[in-house]
Amino acid sequence: MQVVMFSFRPEVPETRQDTLLEQVRTWNGVVSADRLFAAGPTPEIRRMCYVYVVDWADASVLVNNLEGMPEIANAFVPPAREPM
């Protein structure tokens, strides 16, 4: 599975964020999408989200789709982690 990280813009209400997360969950190749810390102590933390996509899905296309939404501040594929 691949992961894409993204954040909502500060002015987007949490109810709208929830609606958009539901929409993203229906996209082709998406396994799950949710907030990183739904119970986070600050709005900045609660705006941070992730999307898991199946291996065959092109994560860069998902990033482009997210970045095309006016409510999204940023989207990216995090760097791969190396085993220690």
C-alpha positions, -999 to 999 in steps of 0.1 A, spaced: 0 0 0 10 36 -6 3 66 15 -5 102 6 -5 129 32 -25 162 30 -39 191 50 -70 212 47 -68 250 46 -74 267 80 -107 283 68 -123 250 59 -149 240 86 -145 205 101 -179 195 88 -168 203 52 -135 184 59 -156 154 69 -176 156 37 -145 158 16 -129 128 34 -160 108 26 -157 118 -11 -120 109 -12 -128 74 2 -149 67 -29 -121 74 -53 -107 46 -74 -78 28 -56 -84 44 -22 -84 19 6 -90 45 34 -88 82 41 -90 99 75 -75 124 99 -41 115 114 -52 127 148 -90 131 149 -89 140 186 -59 163 182 -56 192 207 -55 219 180 -73 226 147 -39 225 129 -33 189 140 -69 179 132 -65 192 96 -37 167 89 -50 137 69 -38 105 52 -50 84 23 -40 48 18 -41 36 -18 -36 2 -33 -3 -6 -48 -14 -4 -84 -28 31 -79 -7 61 -90 -2 81 -58 10 111 -79 -24 113 -96 -40 113 -62 -17 141 -51 -26 161 -82 -64 155 -76 -61 166 -40 -41 197 -48 -67 206 -74 -93 210 -47 -96 245 -33 -100 233 3 -66 215 3 -35 234 15 -10 207 4 -7 171 -5 24 149 -9 38 114 -9 60 111 22 96 99 16 101 61 20 114 50 54 145 28 55 146 -1 79 170 4 108 
